[in-house]
Amino acid sequence: MIIFDLSCKQEHPFEGWFQSLSSYDSQIEAGLISCPHCGSTEIRRVPSVVHMSKPAKSAHPTEPKNSSDPARHAGTPGSSTGLPATRTQAEMFAAFEQLMSSIVSNSEDVGQNFAEEARRIHYLEAPVRSILGEASDEEYESLLDEGIEVLRLPIVKK
């Protein structure tokens, strides 16, 4: 499954989930994708960015941080800055763990046969499904060279 960030002619942002890049391409060509905000079928992919930021540092490093410090609440919902809340490292790691758990529970583990099975799926020799497994650097690069979209994920130990 591939998730693309999309935008219409009116610049309304939304995302689409597709089985493959070719599935996205064929649906775009057939005019099957429309903006959920305005109904436009003039859709384009936009760059997708995963952004993780560090909490802002105190102006005075020796100054103790406490919950009454207004700088700690800058950017939180309801603040006058209007900026999004800064996530703590623990919150980001928890969100990452949740994402990884979802990927693992919704994918078939094919182990060392990842590259072979990814090719079989890509060339419609095996059922289309989400898989996970292991691939060498060479296998990973070879898959990308063949136009097979794969995502390399880190293994996180607790």
C-alpha positions as CSV (number, residue, x, y, z in Angstrom):
1,M,0.0,0.0,0.0
2,I,1.3,3.4,-1.0
3,I,0.1,6.7,0.6
4,F,0.5,9.8,-1.5
5,D,0.0,13.4,-0.5
6,L,-2.2,15.0,-3.2
7,S,-3.5,18.4,-4.0
8,C,-6.2,19.7,-6.4
9,K,-6.1,22.8,-8.7
10,Q,-7.5,24.8,-5.8
11,E,-4.6,23.7,-3.6
12,H,-6.8,21.6,-1.2
13,P,-4.5,19.1,0.4
14,F,-5.5,15.4,0.9
15,E,-4.0,12.0,0.8
16,G,-4.7,8.9,-1.3
17,W,-4.0,5.2,-0.6
18,F,-3.1,3.1,-3.6
19,Q,-1.9,-0.5,-4.2
20,S,1.0,0.8,-6.4
21,L,2.3,3.7,-8.4
22,S,0.7,2.2,-11.6
23,S,-2.7,2.0,-9.8
24,Y,-2.4,5.7,-8.9
25,D,-1.4,6.5,-12.5
26,S,-4.3,4.6,-14.0
27,Q,-6.8,6.1,-11.7
28,I,-5.5,9.6,-12.4
29,E,-5.7,9.0,-16.2
30,A,-9.3,7.7,-15.9
31,G,-10.3,10.7,-13.8
32,L,-11.3,8.5,-10.8
33,I,-9.6,10.6,-8.2
34,S,-11.3,13.8,-7.1
35,C,-10.7,16.3,-4.4
36,P,-12.9,15.6,-1.3
37,H,-13.2,19.4,-0.7
38,C,-14.3,20.7,-4.1
39,G,-14.7,17.7,-6.4
40,S,-12.0,18.7,-8.8
41,T,-10.4,15.9,-10.8
42,E,-7.3,18.0,-11.6
43,I,-5.1,16.3,-9.1
44,R,-1.3,16.2,-8.6
45,R,1.1,14.5,-6.2
46,V,2.8,16.9,-3.8
47,P,6.0,16.3,-1.9
48,S,5.5,14.4,1.4
49,V,7.7,15.3,4.3
50,V,8.1,13.6,7.7
51,H,9.1,16.4,10.1
52,M,10.4,15.8,13.5
53,S,11.6,18.8,15.4
54,K,13.4,19.3,18.7
55,P,11.7,21.2,21.5
56,A,12.8,24.9,21.6
57,K,15.7,25.6,23.9
58,S,15.3,27.9,26.9
59,A,16.9,31.3,26.5
60,H,18.7,30.6,29.8
61,P,20.0,27.0,29.8
62,T,20.5,27.1,33.6
63,E,17.0,28.3,34.2
64,P,14.7,25.5,35.5
65,K,11.9,24.5,33.2
66,N,8.5,24.4,34.9
67,S,4.9,24.2,33.8
68,S,4.3,27.9,34.6
69,D,6.9,29.0,32.1
70,P,4.9,30.7,29.2
71,A,7.7,29.7,26.7
72,R,6.9,26.1,27.3
73,H,3.3,26.7,26.3
74,A,4.1,28.7,23.1
75,G,2.6,27.0,20.1
76,T,0.2,24.7,22.1
77,P,-3.4,24.6,21.1
78,G,-5.1,27.8,22.3
79,S,-1.9,29.8,22.4
80,S,-1.7,33.1,20.7
81,T,1.1,32.0,18.4
82,G,-1.1,29.7,16.4
83,L,1.9,27.3,15.9
84,P,1.5,23.6,16.4
85,A,2.5,22.1,19.7
86,T,6.0,20.8,19.9
87,R,6.1,17.0,20.5
88,T,8.4,15.6,23.0
89,Q,10.9,12.9,22.0
90,A,8.8,10.3,24.0
91,E,5.7,11.3,22.1
92,M,7.4,11.0,18.8
93,F,8.9,7.7,19.6
94,A,5.5,6.4,20.8
95,A,3.9,7.6,17.5
96,F,6.7,5.9,15.6
97,E,6.2,2.6,17.6
98,Q,2.4,2.8,16.8
99,L,3.1,3.3,13.1
100,M,5.6,0.4,13.0
101,S,3.2,-1.9,14.9
102,S,0.4,-1.1,12.4
103,I,2.8,-1.8,9.5
104,V,3.9,-5.1,11.0
105,S,0.4,-6.3,11.9
106,N,-1.0,-5.4,8.4
107,S,1.9,-7.0,6.4
108,E,3.0,-10.5,5.7
109,D,6.6,-11.3,6.9
110,V,8.4,-13.0,4.0
111,G,11.8,-12.8,5.7
112,Q,14.9,-13.2,3.5
113,N,12.6,-13.7,0.4
114,F,11.6,-10.0,0.4
115,A,13.2,-9.0,-2.9
116,E,12.0,-12.1,-4.7
117,E,8.4,-11.7,-3.4
118,A,8.3,-7.9,-4.1
119,R,9.2,-8.7,-7.7
120,R,6.5,-11.4,-7.9
121,I,3.9,-9.0,-6.6
122,H,5.1,-6.2,-8.9
123,Y,4.9,-8.4,-12.0
124,L,1.5,-9.8,-10.8
125,E,2.9,-13.3,-10.4
126,A,1.7,-13.3,-6.7
127,P,-1.3,-11.7,-5.0
128,V,-1.0,-8.0,-4.3
129,R,-0.4,-7.4,-0.6
130,S,1.7,-5.6,1.9
131,I,4.9,-7.5,2.8
132,L,7.9,-7.0,5.0
133,G,11.2,-8.7,5.3
134,E,14.9,-8.3,4.8
135,A,16.9,-7.2,1.8
136,S,20.5,-6.4,1.2
137,D,21.6,-3.0,0.0
138,E,22.2,-4.4,-3.4
139,E,18.7,-6.1,-3.5
140,Y,17.1,-2.8,-2.3
141,E,18.8,-0.8,-5.0
142,S,18.0,-3.3,-7.7
143,L,14.3,-3.2,-6.7
144,L,14.3,0.6,-7.0
145,D,16.1,0.4,-10.4
146,E,13.3,-1.9,-11.6
147,G,10.7,0.7,-10.6
148,I,9.5,-1.4,-7.7
149,E,8.5,1.0,-4.9
150,V,9.8,-0.3,-1.5
151,L,10.3,1.5,1.8
152,R,13.3,0.8,4.0
153,L,12.4,0.9,7.7
154,P,14.7,0.8,10.6
155,I,14.6,-2.0,13.1
156,V,14.1,-0.4,16.5
157,K,15.1,-2.3,19.6
158,K,13.5,-1.4,22.9
